[in-house]
């Protein structure tokens, strides 16, 4: 946890994914950005009024949970994916690490997010340069000293090496991700696993790398399994608001029941336009700044 002075309220500190969410960056959708929905692979033209209403309600849940919601305001033009703020950066002990997304159309988001971080009081600690590629959805803090990285079509070996160099205090452990539907379709590490507590995670086991299953077992992490029929509706994309308090997309009742049976307080949001249309769940929609 980092403070601006000895007596100041912390503004950032987020080398875990399940402690109480205190401060979080979001980017409200824009009608201008929706015009490029085909170019960014959304399933249909967004209903902007509904999209905006769903995002506002989503942010309301974050606020009700006790988090300060910081709205990114740097203009980005026609990029509907910019609402998924998790991908252009991660946070380390010294500040933000600006990434280099594998999806070329998203690289314009990085400098905009850098400006938003500065405005939010988060320093820029490092940035990735070509040929490195990495997206936030391919990273997962297992604990404060262990960053898991998914090697796939959006994050390459050079990107993982750059993350390791930028985070000398952490062990960066890489896992190969499956091909599934190929380079044109996004499959992040966080598409198959979301932490719910230090010793609990929701997973889609058929696509989880074997070495990762073994590591989770070694670390004593219990797995809540998502059924086949709820994988494509983002049953695995769950945001921890606090240990065993989770925010999940409405519409995955089996996964919800299994999380609740494991002692998780599950809160739901509607995301037909916000999440299902653009393939981005609650983790994708947030860039946590402070957890404590």
TORDRENSE-768676 format. One record per residue: x, y, z of N, C-alpha, C, O in turn. Coordinates in steps of 0.2 Angstrom, whole numbers, padded with zeros to 4 digits, always signed. Atoms other than C-alpha are relative to their C-alpha. Example, Ala and Ser with C-alpha at 12.3 -4.5 7.8 and 13.67 -1.06 7.14 Angstrom:
+0004-0006+0000+0062-0022+0039+0004+0006+0000+0009+0005+0003-0004-0006-0001+0068-0005+0036-0004+0005+0003-0001+0011+0004
end
This chain:
+0004-0006+0000+0000+0000+0000+0004+0006+0000+0009+0007+0004-0004-0006+0001+0007+0017-0005-0004+0006+0002-0010+0007+0000+0003-0006-0002+0004+0034+0003+0003+0006-0004+0009+0005-0005-0003-0006+0003+0007+0051-0005+0004+0004+0006+0009+0007+0004-0004-0003-0005+0014+0057+0012-0002-0005+0006-0006-0009+0006+0001+0004-0006+0015+0049+0030-0007+0000+0002-0009-0005+0005+0007+0000-0003-0002+0055+0035-0006+0000-0006-0012+0000-0004+0005+0000+0005-0011+0054+0018-0004-0006-0001-0001-0012+0001+0003+0006+0001-0024+0042+0013+0003-0003-0006+0005+0000-0011-0003+0003+0006-0017+0029+0001-0004+0001-0006-0010+0001-0006+0003-0001+0007-0021+0031-0017+0001-0006-0004-0003-0007-0009+0000+0006+0004-0015+0015-0024+0004-0005+0004+0008-0004+0009-0003+0005-0003-0009-0002-0019-0004-0006-0001-0009-0007+0002+0004+0005+0002-0015-0018-0027+0003-0006-0003+0002-0008-0009-0003+0006+0002-0004-0033-0028-0003-0006+0003+0000-0011+0005+0004+0006-0001-0018-0045-0024-0007+0002-0003-0008+0007-0006+0006+0000+0004-0035-0048-0031-0006-0001+0004-0012-0002+0001+0005+0002-0004-0046-0052-0016-0001+0004+0006-0006+0004+0009+0001-0005-0006-0043-0039-0002-0006+0005-0002-0008+0006-0007+0006-0005+0000-0057-0026+0001+0002+0005-0006+0007+0008-0005+0000-0005+0006-0059-0015-0015-0001+0007+0003-0007+0008+0005+0001-0007-0003-0056+0003-0009+0000+0005-0005-0004+0010-0004+0000-0005+0005-0053+0012-0025+0001-0003-0007+0005-0008-0008+0000+0004+0006-0056+0007-0043-0001+0005-0006-0005+0010-0006+0000-0004+0006-0054+0015-0061-0005-0003-0004-0005-0009-0005+0004+0003+0005-0068+0013-0073-0001+0006-0006+0002+0011-0005+0001-0004+0005-0072+0021-0090-0007+0000-0003-0009-0005-0006+0007+0000+0002-0090+0026-0094+0000-0001-0008+0004+0002-0011+0000+0000+0007-0095+0021-0112-0002+0006-0003-0005+0011+0000+0001-0006+0004-0097+0034-0126-0004-0002-0006-0003-0007-0009+0004+0001+0006-0110+0035-0140+0005+0000-0006+0004-0004-0011-0004-0001+0006-0096+0040-0152+0004-0007-0001+0005-0009-0006-0004+0006+0001-0086+0024-0148-0004-0006-0002-0002-0010-0006+0004+0005+0002-0101+0013-0151+0000-0001-0008-0002-0006-0010+0000+0000+0008-0100+0017-0170+0005-0005-0003+0004-0007-0008-0006+0004+0002-0084+0006-0171-0002-0007+0002+0003-0011+0003+0001+0007-0003-0093-0010-0164+0002-0006-0004+0005-0011-0002-0002+0006+0004-0090-0021-0179+0008+0000+0000+0011-0006+0000-0007+0000+0000-0071-0016-0180+0003-0003+0006+0008-0006+0006-0002+0002-0006-0069-0021-0162-0003-0007+0002-0002-0009+0008+0002+0007-0001-0078-0038-0163-0006+0000+0005-0007-0006+0007+0006+0001-0004-0094-0034-0153-0005-0004-0004-0005-0004-0010+0004+0004+0003-0108-0045-0157-0006+0003-0004-0008+0001-0009+0005-0004+0003-0121-0032-0162+0001+0007+0001+0005+0009+0006-0001-0008-0001-0123-0013-0163-0003+0001+0007-0009-0001+0009+0003-0001-0007-0125-0008-0145-0006+0005+0001-0006+0010-0003+0005-0005-0002-0140+0000-0138+0003+0005+0005+0003+0003+0011-0004-0004-0004-0131+0015-0131-0004+0002+0007-0001+0002+0012+0004-0002-0007-0145+0020-0118+0000-0005+0005+0001-0004+0011-0001+0006-0005-0145+0003-0111+0007-0001+0002+0008-0003+0008-0007+0001-0002-0126+0001-0111+0002+0005+0005+0005+0003+0010-0001-0005-0005-0125+0018-0102-0003-0002+0007+0000-0001+0012+0004+0001-0006-0138+0013-0089+0003-0006+0003+0003-0006+0010-0003+0006-0003-0130-0004-0086+0007+0002+0003+0008-0001+0009-0007-0002-0003-0113+0004-0083-0001+0004+0006+0002+0003+0011+0002-0004-0006-0121+0017-0071-0002-0005+0006+0000-0003+0011+0002+0004-0006-0129+0003-0061+0006-0004+0002+0006-0005+0008-0006+0004-0002-0113-0007-0061+0004+0004+0005+0006+0002+0010-0004-0005-0004-0104+0008-0054-0003+0001+0007+0000+0002+0012+0003-0001-0006-0117+0010-0041+0001-0006+0005+0002-0005+0011-0002+0006-0004-0114-0008-0035+0007+0001+0003+0008-0001+0009-0007-0001-0003-0095-0004-0033+0000+0005+0005+0003+0004+0010+0000-0005-0006-0099+0012-0023-0004-0003+0006-0001-0001+0011+0004+0003-0006-0112+0003-0012+0005-0005+0004+0004-0006+0010-0005+0005-0004-0098-0010-0008+0005+0004+0004+0009+0000+0007-0005-0004-0004-0087+0004-0001+0006+0003-0004+0010+0005-0001-0005-0003+0004-0076+0008-0016-0001+0007-0002-0006+0009-0004+0000-0007+0003-0071+0025-0022+0000-0002-0008+0005-0005-0010+0000+0002+0007-0076+0024-0041+0003+0007-0003+0001+0012-0003-0003-0005+0004-0064+0035-0052-0001-0001-0007+0001-0006-0010+0002+0000+0007-0070+0039-0069+0006+0002-0005+0008+0008-0004-0005-0002+0005-0057+0039-0083-0003+0005-0005-0009+0004-0007+0003-0005+0004-0060+0055-0093+0004+0002-0006+0002+0006-0010-0004-0002+0006-0046+0056-0106-0003-0002-0006-0005-0008-0007+0004+0002+0006-0055+0056-0123+0004-0005-0004+0010-0005-0004-0003+0005+0004-0052+0041-0134-0003-0001-0007-0001-0006-0010+0003+0001+0007-0063+0042-0149-0004-0006-0001-0008-0008+0004+0004+0006+0002-0071+0027-0158+0004-0006+0002+0007-0010-0002-0003+0006-0002-0065+0013-0147-0005-0003+0006-0004-0001+0012+0004+0003-0005-0079+0003-0138+0003-0004+0005+0001-0005+0011-0003+0005-0005-0067-0009-0130+0003+0004+0006+0005+0001+0011-0003-0004-0006-0060+0006-0119-0004-0001+0006-0001+0001+0011+0004+0001-0006-0074+0002-0107+0003-0005+0004+0002-0006+0010-0003+0005-0004-0064-0013-0102+0007+0002+0002+0012+0000-0001-0006-0004-0003-0051-0004-0092+0005-0005+0003+0011-0002+0005-0004+0004-0003-0043-0019-0085+0007-0002-0004+0012-0003-0001-0005+0003+0004-0032-0023-0100+0007+0004-0001+0012+0002-0002-0006-0004+0002-0020-0008-0103+0005+0001+0005+0011+0003+0003-0005-0001-0005-0011-0008-0087-0001-0005+0006-0006-0008+0007+0000+0003-0007-0007-0017-0070+0003+0004+0005+0007+0009+0003-0003-0004-0005-0002-0010-0054+0005-0004+0004+0004-0010+0006-0005+0003-0004+0014-0014-0045+0001+0004+0007-0003+0009+0008-0002-0004-0007+0022-0008-0028+0001+0007-0001+0000+0011+0003-0003-0007+0001+0029+0008-0036-0005+0004-0005-0004+0010-0006+0005-0003+0004+0014+0012-0047-0003-0004-0006-0002-0010-0006+0003+0003+0006+0006+0008-0064+0005-0003-0005+0010+0001-0006-0005+0003+0006+0015-0003-0077-0005+0000-0006-0010-0004-0007+0004-0001+0006+0008+0002-0094+0002-0006-0005+0008-0007-0006-0001+0006+0004+0006-0013-0105+0000+0002-0008-0001+0008-0009+0000-0001+0007+0006-0015-0124-0005-0006-0002-0003-0011-0004+0005+0005+0002-0010-0024-0129+0001-0004-0006+0004-0001-0011-0001+0004+0006-0010-0038-0141-0005+0001-0006-0004+0000-0012+0005-0002+0004-0026-0032-0149+0002+0007-0002+0002+0012+0001-0003-0006+0002-0019-0018-0160-0004+0006+0001-0001+0011+0003+0005-0006-0001-0034-0007-0159+0000+0003+0007-0003+0008+0008+0000-0002-0007-0032-0006-0141+0006+0004+0003+0006+0006+0009-0006-0003-0002-0015+0001-0140-0001+0008+0001+0003+0011+0005+0001-0007-0001-0022+0019-0141-0002+0001+0007-0002+0007+0010+0003-0001-0006-0029+0016-0124+0006+0002+0005+0004+0004+0011-0005+0000-0005-0012+0015-0115+0002+0007+0002+0002+0009+0008-0002-0007-0002-0007+0034-0116-0006+0003+0004-0005+0007+0008+0006-0003-0004-0025+0039-0111+0000-0002+0007-0002+0002+0011+0000+0002-0007-0024+0028-0096+0005+0003+0004+0004+0004+0010-0006-0003-0004-0007+0035-0091-0002+0007+0002-0001+0008+0008+0002-0006-0002-0015+0052-0091-0005-0001+0006-0006+0003+0011+0005+0001-0005-0030+0045-0081+0003-0002+0007+0001+0000+0012-0003+0002-0006-0018+0037-0068+0003+0006+0003+0003+0007+0009-0003-0006-0003-0008+0053-0066-0005+0005+0004-0004+0007+0009+0006-0003-0003-0025+0062-0063-0002-0003+0007-0004+0001+0011+0002+0004-0006-0029+0049-0050+0005-0001+0005+0004-0004+0011-0005+0000-0005-0013+0051-0041+0004-0007+0000+0007-0008+0005-0004+0006+0001-0005+0035-0047+0006+0001-0005+0005+0002-0011-0006-0001+0004+0013+0036-0053+0001-0005-0006-0002-0011-0005-0002+0005+0005+0019+0027-0069+0007-0002+0002+0012+0001+0002-0006+0003-0002+0032+0015-0064+0004-0003-0006+0010-0003-0005-0003+0004+0005+0036+0006-0080-0005+0000-0006-0011+0001-0005+0004+0001+0006+0030+0004-0098+0003-0006-0005+0009-0006-0005-0002+0005+0005+0031-0011-0111+0001+0004-0006-0003+0008-0009-0002-0003+0007+0039-0007-0128+0000-0006-0004+0001-0012-0002-0001+0005+0005+0039-0017-0144+0007-0004+0001+0012-0001+0002+0005+0005+0003+0041-0032-0147-0005-0003+0006-0009-0007+0005+0004+0003-0006+0033-0035-0129-0008+0001-0001-0010+0007-0004+0007-0001+0000+0014-0038-0129-0002-0003+0007+0000-0008+0009+0003+0002-0006+0004-0040-0113-0007+0003+0001-0007+0009+0000+0006-0003-0002-0014-0037-0108-0002-0002+0007+0000-0008+0010+0002+0001-0007-0021-0036-0090-0004-0006+0001-0003-0009+0007+0004+0006-0001-0033-0050-0093+0004-0006+0000+0002-0012+0002-0005+0006+0000-0018-0062-0094+0004+0000+0006+0009-0004+0006-0004-0001-0006-0011-0057-0077-0005-0001+0006-0011+0000+0006+0004+0001-0006-0017-0063-0060+0005+0000+0006+0010-0004+0006-0004+0000-0006-0010-0059-0043-0002-0006+0005-0008-0005+0007+0002+0006-0005-0010-0076-0033+0001+0002+0007-0003+0001+0011-0001-0003-0007-0003-0067-0018+0005+0006-0002+0006+0008-0008-0004-0006+0001+0008-0051-0016+0007-0001-0003+0010+0004-0005-0006+0002+0003+0023-0060-0022+0000-0004-0006+0005-0006-0009+0000+0005+0006+0017-0071-0036-0005+0003-0005-0011+0004-0004+0004-0002+0005+0010-0064-0052+0000-0006-0005+0005-0008-0008+0001+0005+0005+0003-0077-0064-0001+0003-0007-0005+0008-0007+0001-0003+0007+0004-0073-0083-0002-0006-0005+0001-0011-0005+0002+0005+0005-0005-0082-0097+0003+0002-0007+0003+0007-0009-0003-0001+0006+0005-0084-0113-0005-0003-0005-0007-0008-0006+0005+0001+0005-0007-0083-0127+0001+0004-0006+0006+0006-0008-0001-0004+0006-0011-0073-0143+0000+0007+0002+0002+0011-0002+0000-0007-0002-0013-0057-0133+0006+0002+0004+0008+0008+0005-0006-0001-0004+0003-0059-0122+0005-0004-0002+0004-0011-0002-0005+0004+0002+0019-0065-0128+0006-0001+0005+0006+0002+0010-0006+0001-0004+0036-0071-0121+0003+0006+0002+0005+0007+0008-0003-0006-0001+0043-0054-0123-0003+0004+0006+0000+0008+0010+0004-0004-0005+0029-0046-0113+0001-0003+0007+0001+0001+0012+0000+0003-0006+0030-0059-0099+0007+0002+0003+0008+0003+0009-0007-0002-0002+0049-0055-0098+0000+0007+0002+0004+0008+0007+0000-0007-0002+0046-0037-0097-0004+0001+0006-0002+0006+0010+0004+0000-0007+0033-0039-0083+0005-0002+0006+0005+0001+0011-0004+0002-0006+0046-0049-0073+0006+0005+0001+0007+0006+0007-0005-0005-0001+0059-0035-0076-0003+0006+0004+0001+0009+0008+0003-0006-0004+0047-0022-0070-0003-0001+0007-0004+0003+0011+0002+0002-0006+0042-0032-0055+0005-0004+0004+0004-0010+0005-0005+0004-0003+0058-0038-0047-0001-0003+0007+0002-0008+0009+0003+0002-0007+0049-0040-0030-0004-0006-0001-0006-0009+0004+0005+0005+0001+0038-0053-0038+0002-0006-0004+0007-0005-0008-0001+0006+0004+0039-0071-0045-0005+0000-0005-0011+0000-0004+0005+0000+0005+0031-0070-0062+0000-0007-0003+0005-0010-0006+0001+0007+0002+0025-0088-0067-0004+0000-0006-0010+0002-0006+0004+0000+0006+0019-0091-0085-0003-0006-0001+0000-0012+0001+0003+0006+0002+0007-0103-0091-0003+0001-0008-0005+0006-0009+0003-0001+0006+0002-0107-0109-0007-0001+0000-0010-0005+0003+0007+0000+0001-0016-0104-0114-0002-0004-0006+0002-0004-0011+0002+0004+0006-0026-0115-0126-0002+0004-0006-0003+0010-0005+0002-0004+0006-0029-0110-0144-0007+0001+0000-0009+0007-0002+0007+0000+0000-0048-0113-0142-0002+0002-0007-0002-0001-0012+0003-0002+0006-0056-0102-0156+0006+0004-0004+0004+0007-0009-0005-0004+0004-0039-0094-0162+0001+0007+0002-0001+0010+0007-0002-0007-0002-0031-0077-0162-0005+0005-0001-0004+0010+0002+0005-0005+0001-0046-0068-0168-0005+0000+0006-0009+0005+0006+0005+0000-0006-0056-0072-0152+0004+0000+0006+0009-0003+0007-0004-0001-0006-0050-0067-0135-0001-0005+0005-0007-0007+0006+0000+0005-0006-0045-0080-0122+0005+0002+0005+0011+0001+0003-0005-0002-0005-0037-0072-0107+0001-0005+0005-0003-0010+0006-0001+0004-0006-0030-0081-0092-0006+0001+0005-0009-0004+0008+0005-0002-0005-0044-0072-0082-0007-0003-0003-0012-0002-0001+0005+0003+0003-0056-0080-0095-0002-0007+0004-0007-0010+0003+0000+0007-0003-0053-0097-0085+0000+0000+0007-0001-0006+0010-0001+0000-0008-0050-0092-0067-0001+0007+0003+0001+0012+0000+0000-0006-0004-0055-0078-0055+0001-0002+0007-0003-0006+0010-0001+0001-0007-0049-0077-0037-0006+0003+0004-0009+0008+0002+0005-0002-0005-0062-0076-0023+0002+0001+0007-0001+0005+0010-0003-0001-0007-0051-0077-0008+0007-0003-0001+0009-0005-0006-0007+0003+0001-0033-0082-0005+0000-0007-0001+0005-0010-0004+0001+0007+0001-0039-0100-0004-0006-0002-0004-0008-0008-0003+0006+0002+0004-0053-0100-0016+0000+0004-0007+0001+0010-0007+0000-0003+0007-0055-0097-0035-0006-0004-0004-0007-0009-0003+0005+0003+0005-0069-0100-0048+0004-0001-0006+0007+0003-0009-0004+0002+0006-0062-0109-0063-0005-0004-0005-0010-0007-0003+0003+0004+0005-0067-0117-0079+0006-0005-0001+0010-0004-0005-0005+0005-0001-0057-0133-0076+0003-0003-0007+0009-0004-0008-0002+0003+0006-0057-0140-0094+0006+0004-0004+0010+0001-0008-0005-0004+0003-0046-0125-0100+0005+0002+0004+0010+0006+0002-0006-0003-0005-0035-0122-0085+0006-0004-0001+0006-0010-0002-0006+0003+0001-0017-0126-0088+0002-0005+0005+0000-0004+0011-0001+0005-0005-0012-0142-0080+0005+0002+0006+0004+0001+0012-0005-0002-0005+0003-0134-0071-0003+0005+0005-0001+0006+0010+0003-0005-0004-0008-0120-0065-0005-0004+0005-0005-0002+0011+0004+0005-0005-0020-0134-0057+0004-0002+0005+0002-0002+0011-0005+0002-0005-0005-0141-0049+0002+0005+0005+0003+0004+0011-0003-0005-0004+0001-0125-0042-0006+0002+0005-0004+0003+0011+0005-0002-0005-0016-0120-0035-0001-0005+0005-0003-0004+0011+0000+0005-0005-0017-0137-0026+0005+0001+0005+0004+0000+0011-0005-0001-0005+0000-0134-0019-0001+0006+0005+0001+0005+0010+0001-0006-0004-0005-0117-0013-0007-0001+0005-0008+0004+0008+0006+0001-0004-0021-0124-0005-0006+0004-0002-0010+0005+0002+0006-0004+0002-0033-0115-0016-0006-0005-0002-0005-0009-0007+0006+0004+0002-0050-0123-0017-0003+0003-0007-0003+0009-0008+0003-0002+0006-0059-0123-0034-0007-0001+0000-0010-0006+0001+0007+0000+0001-0077-0118-0038+0000-0001-0008+0002+0003-0011+0000+0001+0007-0080-0126-0055-0006+0003-0004-0012+0002-0001+0005-0003+0005-0090-0117-0069-0002-0006-0004+0002-0009-0007+0002+0005+0005-0101-0129-0079+0001+0002-0007+0001+0008-0009-0001-0001+0007-0099-0131-0098-0005+0006-0002-0003+0010-0006+0005-0004+0002-0115-0122-0101+0000+0007+0002-0003+0012-0001-0001-0007-0003-0110-0106-0091+0007+0003-0001+0008+0008+0001-0007-0003+0002-0092-0104-0098-0001+0006-0005+0002+0011-0004+0000-0005+0005-0097-0094-0113-0004+0006+0002-0003+0011-0001+0003-0006-0003-0108-0083-0103+0003+0003+0006+0000+0007+0010-0005-0003-0005-0093-0078-0092-0002-0002+0007-0001+0003+0011+0001+0002-0007-0097-0088-0077+0007+0000+0004+0007+0001+0010-0007+0000-0004-0078-0088-0073+0002+0008+0001+0007+0009+0005-0002-0007+0000-0077-0069-0075-0003+0004+0006-0009+0006+0006+0003-0002-0006-0080-0063-0057+0005+0005+0004+0011+0003+0004-0004-0005-0004-0074-0048-0047-0001-0001+0007-0006+0000+0010+0000+0000-0007-0069-0050-0029-0001+0007+0003+0004+0011+0001+0001-0006-0004-0076-0035-0019+0004+0000+0006+0005+0006+0009-0004+0002-0007-0068-0042-0003+0001-0007+0000-0002-0011-0004-0001+0007+0000-0063-0059+0002-0007-0003+0001-0011-0002+0005+0006+0004+0000-0078-0071-0002-0006+0005-0001-0012+0003+0001+0005-0004+0002-0088-0056-0008+0001+0001-0007+0006+0004-0009-0002+0000+0007-0090-0057-0027-0006+0004-0004-0012+0004-0002+0004-0003+0005-0098-0047-0041+0000-0004-0006+0005-0005-0009+0000+0005+0005-0104-0058-0055-0006+0003-0005-0011+0006-0003+0005-0001+0005-0114-0056-0071-0006-0004+0001-0006-0010+0002+0006+0004-0001-0132-0061-0070-0001-0005-0005+0001-0004-0011+0001+0005+0005-0137-0077-0079+0003-0006+0000+0003-0010-0004-0004+0006-0001-0126-0090-0072-0002-0004+0006+0002-0003+0011+0003+0002-0006-0137-0098-0059+0004-0006+0003+0005-0007+0010-0003+0006-0003-0127-0115-0057+0007+0003+0003+0009+0001+0009-0006-0003-0003-0110-0105-0054-0002+0004+0006+0002+0003+0011+0002-0004-0006-0119-0093-0042-0001-0005+0006+0001-0004+0011+0001+0005-0005-0125-0108-0032+0006-0003+0003+0006-0004+0009-0007+0003-0003-0108-0116-0031+0004+0005+0004+0007+0003+0009-0004-0005-0003-0100-0100-0026-0003+0001+0007+0000+0001+0012+0003-0001-0007-0113-0097-0012+0001-0006+0004+0001-0005+0010-0001+0006-0004-0111-0115-0006+0007+0000+0003+0008-0004+0008-0007-0001-0003-0092-0111-0004+0000+0006+0005+0006+0007+0007+0000-0005-0005-0097-0097+0007+0001+0007-0003+0003+0012+0001-0002-0006+0003-0096-0083-0005-0007+0004-0001-0012+0002-0002+0005-0004+0001-0108-0068-0005+0000+0003-0007+0004+0007-0009+0000-0001+0007-0113-0066-0023-0005+0006-0002-0011+0005+0000+0004-0006+0002-0119-0049-0030-0001+0000-0007+0005-0001-0011+0001+0000+0007-0126-0048-0047-0001+0007-0004-0004+0011+0000+0002-0006+0004-0127-0035-0061-0002-0002-0007-0001-0008-0009+0003+0001+0007-0136-0034-0078+0005+0002-0005+0007+0008-0004-0005-0002+0004-0124-0034-0092-0001-0002-0007+0004-0004-0011+0002+0003+0007-0133-0039-0109+0004+0004-0005+0007+0002-0010-0004-0004+0005-0125-0024-0118+0007+0001+0003+0012+0001-0001-0006-0002-0003-0111-0020-0106+0005-0006+0000+0011-0004-0001-0005+0005+0000-0103-0037-0105-0001-0006-0005+0004-0007-0009+0001+0006+0005-0111-0051-0116+0001+0003-0007+0004-0001-0011-0001-0002+0006-0111-0040-0131+0007+0001-0002+0009+0000-0008-0007-0001+0001-0093-0035-0130+0005-0005+0003+0011-0004+0002-0005+0006-0003-0086-0051-0121+0004+0003+0006+0010+0001+0006-0004-0002-0006-0081-0042-0105-0004+0001+0006-0008+0004+0007+0004+0001-0006-0086-0046-0088+0002+0005+0006+0005+0010+0004-0002-0005-0005-0084-0037-0071+0007+0002+0001+0009+0007+0003-0007-0002+0000-0066-0039-0070+0003+0004-0005+0007+0009-0004-0002-0004+0006-0063-0032-0087-0002+0007+0000+0001+0011-0002+0003-0007+0000-0074-0017-0083+0004+0004+0005+0002+0010+0006-0003-0004-0006-0063-0012-0068+0008-0001+0000+0011-0006-0002-0007+0000-0001-0045-0007-0065+0001+0001+0007+0002+0007+0009-0001-0002-0007-0043-0009-0046+0007+0004+0001+0012+0002-0001-0006-0004-0002-0031+0004-0039+0002-0001+0007+0008+0000+0008-0002+0001-0007-0032+0001-0020-0004-0006+0003-0010-0006+0002+0003+0005-0004-0036-0015-0010+0004+0000+0006+0010+0000+0007-0003+0000-0006-0033-0016+0008-0005-0004+0005-0004-0004+0011
end
